[in-house]
């Protein structure tokens, strides 16, 4: 299966969370995937196979590169 999601994406899962939303942000990827509820902030660790079975769609993809910059924010100090 081709991977259609990446770190930082907001995804919609098949089951609704008890807080009333089914939108989650991917915050960790590996053999297991950690997702965080957009509404209440609860995080859940799922095996990749279970995550892929329960994934409904990718709502929003995180843009690493902006059109006018390198995608990295430079922090200036005093």
Secondary structure, DSSP 8 states (H G I E B T S, - for coil): ------TT-EEEESS--TTS--EEEEEE-SSEEEEEETTT--EEEEEHHHHHHHEEEEEE---SS-TTS-S-------
